[in-house]
Amino acid sequence: MLENNIVFVKSYKVAGTSMTQIMLRLAWLYSRIIDMETKSDFFRFEMYQDLLASRQIHFDILVQETWNKTWVTNLELENAVHITCLRDPVDAFESLFHYVDMTQFYNVSSFSEFVLKCNSTDGPRSERMKGLWGRNQLSYSLGLPEEHFDNIKMIEKFSKEIEEQFDLVMITEYFEESLIFLKNILSVPLMHVLSTKSNARHENSKHIITNKERDILSNWLKADIYLYQQFRSNWWAATTDI
């Protein structure tokens, strides 16, 4: 029996679609009210403030594309489990680059040319495509301000805050194993959180990232790399308890 409310923060190209499907299934199975924030229909707390205050409306499951702790706190989701998912930042960015086609935005003809720009002194532009997609997508979705992308001390502080705020950080490369953590923390049967691949590209459309390209991008994506390595390490440490 699902006893917790749920807040799931989904970034791009990290199995977010599969996780959203799971959230929808849980809402259906356990008769929960779900709200899904999308950029085309952005949920704003102010729109529902009066109704929430009078308890005429409430949400049991919330799916966010950008983590906003203060805003979620105002929703008063009691006994909420906070969940997100991380993926190797280089692989995630390569997938995002091709998925939304960033060639024109970065003024390049290919992903390889883009990587070369990352290794140049001026580097690629720091703005986000359509205000949504760009550098350190994982950290950005979880609330790290862009001005801190190269500040190691702020990145470390941010990582600790995420560790304190989230009950479960899943790892995409070990998605099936992460579902064990998910069903345990929600106290639901495994069959209720099973999922299949969704919105995935064909293997032939993927750019084969060289070791040199991976090193360059790892430096450009340093905030995401730090976050991912920290939580991947935590994830492996936690597997001993399964």
Secondary structure as GFF3:
##gff-version 3
##sequence-region A 1 242
A	DSSP	beta_strand	5	9	.	.	.	ID=ss1
A	DSSP	alpha_helix	16	29	.	.	.	ID=ss2
A	DSSP	beta_strand	34	36	.	.	.	ID=ss3
A	DSSP	alpha_helix	45	53	.	.	.	ID=ss4
A	DSSP	beta_strand	61	64	.	.	.	ID=ss5
A	DSSP	alpha_helix	69	74	.	.	.	ID=ss6
A	DSSP	beta_strand	80	86	.	.	.	ID=ss7
A	DSSP	alpha_helix	89	99	.	.	.	ID=ss8
A	DSSP	alpha_helix	111	118	.	.	.	ID=ss9
A	DSSP	alpha_helix	137	141	.	.	.	ID=ss10
A	DSSP	three_ten_helix	146	148	.	.	.	ID=ss11
A	DSSP	alpha_helix	152	165	.	.	.	ID=ss12
A	DSSP	beta_strand	168	171	.	.	.	ID=ss13
A	DSSP	three_ten_helix	172	174	.	.	.	ID=ss14
A	DSSP	alpha_helix	175	186	.	.	.	ID=ss15
A	DSSP	three_ten_helix	190	192	.	.	.	ID=ss16
A	DSSP	three_ten_helix	203	205	.	.	.	ID=ss17
A	DSSP	alpha_helix	211	220	.	.	.	ID=ss18
A	DSSP	alpha_helix	222	238	.	.	.	ID=ss19
A	DSSP	three_ten_helix	239	241	.	.	.	ID=ss20
###
